Amino acid sequence: MTATISSMGEEQGFVCVRGIMDKLGLSIGDKMKIFVENQKIILEPIGHKRAKYDINDLVAKLPKVAYKDNQAQSLEAYDKPLEFFDDKMGCDK
């Protein structure tokens, strides 16, 4: 792969393609150590890799509660479907 050094405002840089970032587990905002060795620019990630999460797994771990009159209640406490919108909120039933 080749990259072209471009002007980025007052700085210069190059774009790192998504495939390389994915392969190394990098994300936007990750810190990199940059140094020159044997006339080569070396980029080395700093710190540990962040864990990748699946949104479905995270949602499954959320507590099963709902709020009614600013009080948390278990979803099992309701014997009918929850209605989040009512006329107090300005919504028609």
DAHU-V351439 format. One record per backbone hydrogen bond with DSSP energy under -0.5 kcal/mol. NH is the residue of the N-H (numbers start at 1). CO is the residue of the C=O. E is the energy in kcal/mol with one decimal. If there is no record, write none. Layout:
nh = (NH/NH)
co = (CO/CO)
e = (E/E)
This chain:
nh = (6/8/11/13/17/20/21/22/23/24/25/25/26/30/33/35/37/40/42/42/44/46/55/57/58/59/60/61/61/62/65/66/68/71/73/75/77/78/84/89/90/91)
co = (13/11/8/6/15/17/17/18/19/20/21/22/21/27/44/42/40/37/35/40/33/31/53/54/54/55/56/57/58/59/63/73/71/68/66/64/74/75/82/86/87/86)
e = (-3.6/-3.4/-1.6/-2.4/-0.6/-0.7/-1.7/-3.0/-2.2/-1.8/-0.7/-0.9/-3.1/-2.2/-3.6/-2.1/-2.5/-1.0/-3.6/-0.6/-2.7/-2.2/-0.5/-0.5/-2.0/-2.5/-1.9/-1.0/-0.6/-1.3/-1.6/-2.8/-2.0/-1.4/-2.8/-2.0/-1.6/-1.4/-0.6/-1.4/-1.0/-1.7)
